Amino acid sequence: MYPGATNEAGMSSRTRARIAVLKGGRSAEREVSLVSGRECAAALRGEGFDVVEIDAGQDLPEVLSRARPDVVFNALHGRWGEDGCVQGILEWLGIPYTHSGVLASALAMDKARAKQVFAAADLPVAESLLTSAEAARSGHPMSPPYVVKPVNEGSSVGVYLVHEAANAPAQLGPEMPETVMVERYVPGRELTTTVMGDRALAVTDIVADGWYDYHAKYSPGGSRHVVPAAVPEEVAAACLDYALRAHRALGCRGVSRADFRWDESRGVEGLIILEVNTQPGMTPTSLAPEQAAHCGIGFGELVRWMVEDASCGR
């Protein structure tokens, strides 16, 4: 935005606007959200905004009413912050906010419904089914190898891989919800692409020693990010195309990130989309800021753009 311009929220870029950064919350991804929120708040202060950090609790409407922010920067991850719940509160209060709106957030967080949207948009997805956690513990819902995961969590929380030679079904922990998704395991590499507005930024190859789980995502040294990914040109082009199409099909706004698996033995036909994250991580090891930096967009510039893009009715 040029100096003095006004964004969708009616906020002048020359005004010392008050930004409320929502972080923490009560999902399984609370600790990561606290770090994301801290990093974004620091960057926004560096951009000249008046920033208040809010650990989102059940009194959030009252806290926001007292804080009287011009814009909410949503740095929450997981349930209640990424699934349309907080977005609904912000719509009710009439406070412009970042990232996707109520419907897109709810759709993207529900893996089964998101896959239906992807399939309708002619995007490649893996075979999957929904079943109860108890049934998944009792026997193989499909022939191995497959993955069992919650239908509405992110950051690889509660993801179980059942190998091809496994005799026993998944030994699911007590944290698993009543309904789970069972998805055909796709061998190969983990690729991801960030979308910023109407632009797909880059393709990152995520290299981990083992399964790319919660620890590998957020622990220093848990994984290595190669950006741009050393993949064939047609595969990189497909990632950019699929990520932007998925973003639009779900109705996402602001920044999102699409995750892929790529079976390189099959060429571009081996690429499938796993999910779209409407609130991608904003920590020092996160993928979206790395891709933005690769495109010449610094962290401060990225978070400023997100604030200037904020609105209601998303």
N, C-alpha and C positions, 0 to 999 in steps of 0.2 A: 504494500500500500504506500502511496506517495505521501509526503508530509502534509498534514492537515486534512487528509481524506477522512471519510466517515465510513465505518464498517456497518454490517447488517444490524448490529446492536445500537447504532446511533452514536458510537463512541469515537471521538476525535483521537487520532494517533498522537496529537500534541498534548492531550489532556493527561494528567496524572490519575489515570483510572484506578479504581480499587478492584483488585482481583482476589476472589476467594479460591484458594487451592484446596480441593477436597482430596483427602488421603486417608489411608488406614482402612476404616470400615470394619466389617465383621466377617468377611469372606475368608476362605482358605488362603487367599493371596494377600492378606493384610500386611505382612512384613515387607513384601515387595512394593506394595502401594505406598507405604510410608517412605521408602527410599525414592520412588518416583516423584512423590509429592515434594519431598525436600529438595530434590534436584531441580524440579520445575519452578518451585518458589524462588530459589536462589537465582535462577536464570532470569525470571521475570523481574525480580528486583534490580538485577543488572541492566535490564532494558528500561528501567525508570518507572515501573508500575508500583503502586501502593499495594502490598500483598499481605493478606491474612491467611494463615494456614489453619485448616479445620479438620480435625479427626472426626470423620462422619459417624455419628451415633444416632440413636432413636430420637434425639431432640434436634435433629438437623434442621427442620423447618424453623424452629424458634431461634437457633443459632444464626441461621442465614438472615432471618428478619432483623436481628440485632446488628449483624455485620454490615448489612445494606451494601453488598457488592454491586459493581456495575456489570461484572461478568464472573461466572464460575468456571474455573479451569478444573475439569474432572480428571483427577489422577487416580481414581479408584480402579481396582481390578477385580474381576470375579463377580459373584452373585451380589445383588442389590446395588452395585455400582456400575455394572457393565451390561445389565440385562433389561434395562428400561425402567427400573424402579426409581432410581435417583432422578433420571431424566423426567419422569412423570411429576416428581415433586417440583423440579425446577420449572417445568411448564406451568404447573399450578400457581407457583409464586411469580411467574413472569420474569424470571432472571435468565438472560442469555447465557448459553453454556457451550462448551467445546465438544468435539467429537459427534457421534451419531445421535439421532433422536430416539424416541420411545420405541417405535416399531422396528427400525433397523437394528437397534441394540438387542431387543428381545429375540428377533429372528436369528441374528448371528450367534447369540449365546446358546440357542437351542440347536444342537448339532444336527439332529434329525430333520428339523424343518429347514435349516440352512441348506442341507444337502438336497432337499426337494427343490429349493429355489435354484441351486446351482445346476441341477439336472435339467430343469425347465429352461435354463439359459444356455443349455448345450455345453456345459462345462464338465470335464471328466471327473468322476468321483469313484471311490472304492465301494464294492459291495458291502452292505451293512444291514443290521437288523436291531430292533429294540427287544429287550427281554428283561426279566427281573434279575436282580443281583443273586437271589437264591437259586434261580435256574442256572445262571452262569457258574455258580459254585458247584452245582450238582452234576453237570455234564457239559460236554462241548456243544455250544449253540451252533457252531459251524465247524467244518474240518480245519484243524490248525494248518498254517499259522494264522493267528488273528490277534486283535487288540481289543481289550475291554476298557471302557472309560465312561465316566459320568456323562450324561447327555447335556449337562449345563454347567460345566466348570472349564477353566482355562489353565494355561501355564503347565500343562501336562500333570495337573493334580489328579491323583488316583488313576493313573494309566497303567494297565497291566498287559504285558506281551506274553502270549502263549505260543511257544516255539513249535515248529513243525513236528518234532519228535516227542512232544509232550504227551504222556499218558493220562495225566490228571488235568482237570480243568483249572481255571484261574483260582488261586487262593486269595480271593478278594478280602480286603481289610474291612473293618467296621465303619470306616469313613464313607464307604460307597453308598449312594442313594438307592432307593428301592428299584428304580428303573435305570438301566445302563444301556449303552450302545456297544454292540459287537461289530467290529469292522475288519474286513479282510486286510491282513498285513501286506503292505507293499514294500518289497526290499529296495535297497538303494540309498539315495542321498536325500538329505533334508534341505530344501531350498525355501526361501521366503522373499517376498516382495512387498514393499511399503507403497501405499497410495497416499498422495498428498493433494487433496482437492480433486482435480481432474487429470493428475499426472502420476503415472507409475514410475517410481524413482530408480530402482536398481534390483539386482538379484544377488542374494547372499547365499553362499554355501556354508551350512553349519556343520562343523566337523567336531564330533565328540568321540571319546574312546569307546563308549558303550551306548546304552540307550539314552536318547536325548530327553531326560526327565527334568523334574523341577530343579534338582540340584545342579544338573549340567547347565540349565538355563541361567541360573542366577548366582552361582558361586564363581568367584574369580578362578580362572583356569579350568572351569568345568567344560568349556567348549571353546572352539576357535572359529571366528567368523571370517570367511574369505569373501571380500567384496571388491570388485565384481566377481561373481562366481566363474570359475574356469569350466564353463559348459559350452556345448555347441551353440552357435548363433541362433538356430531355430528354437532351441530349448529356452534360451534366455528371452527371446521374443515372445514365446508362448507364455512364460511366467508373467511378463509385463502385461500381456493382453488379458490373460485369465484373471489376474489380480484386479485390473481396472473393471472388467466386466462383472466380476463378483461383487465388487464395491457398489457398482451401479445397480445390479440386480437386487441386492438387499436394501438399497436406498440409503447407503452409508453417507456420512458427511465428514468433513475434516480429514483426519488421518486414520487410516486403517492398515492392517497388515495381513496378507494372505500367506498361508503356509502350505507347502507342497511336499510330496514324496516323488522321487524320480528314480525309476528303474532304468539305469543307463543302458542296460542290455537291449532295451526295446526302443531306444531313440526317443523322439518326441511323443510317441504313443505310450511311453512308460511314465508320463507325467500326469499326476492326479492332484486335485486340490483337496486339502484336508479341511480347512476352516478359515474363517476370516475373524481376526481380532479387531474389535471396534475401539478398544482402549489399549493399544500396544504399549509395552513397557517403556519407561523413560528413565531407566537406571543407567549407571556407567557402563554396564555390559549389554545394554539393550540394542536391538537391531534397527529400529526405526531411526534413532538419532545417528547411527553409523551410516545408514544409507543416505540420509539427508546431507551429512558431512561429505560423503563421497560426491554428491551433486553440487557441492559448494555452498550448502546451507548450514550455517553454524547453529549450535544448540539454542542460543539466544534468539536468533532469527526465526528458528522453527517454532518455539513457544510463543513468540510475538505473533507470528502468522496465525497460530491456532486461536489466540485471543481475538485477533482482528476478524477471524472467520466466524466467531461465536454468534449464536442467534437463538431465538425460540422457534418453535414450529419446524424443527429439523426432521 
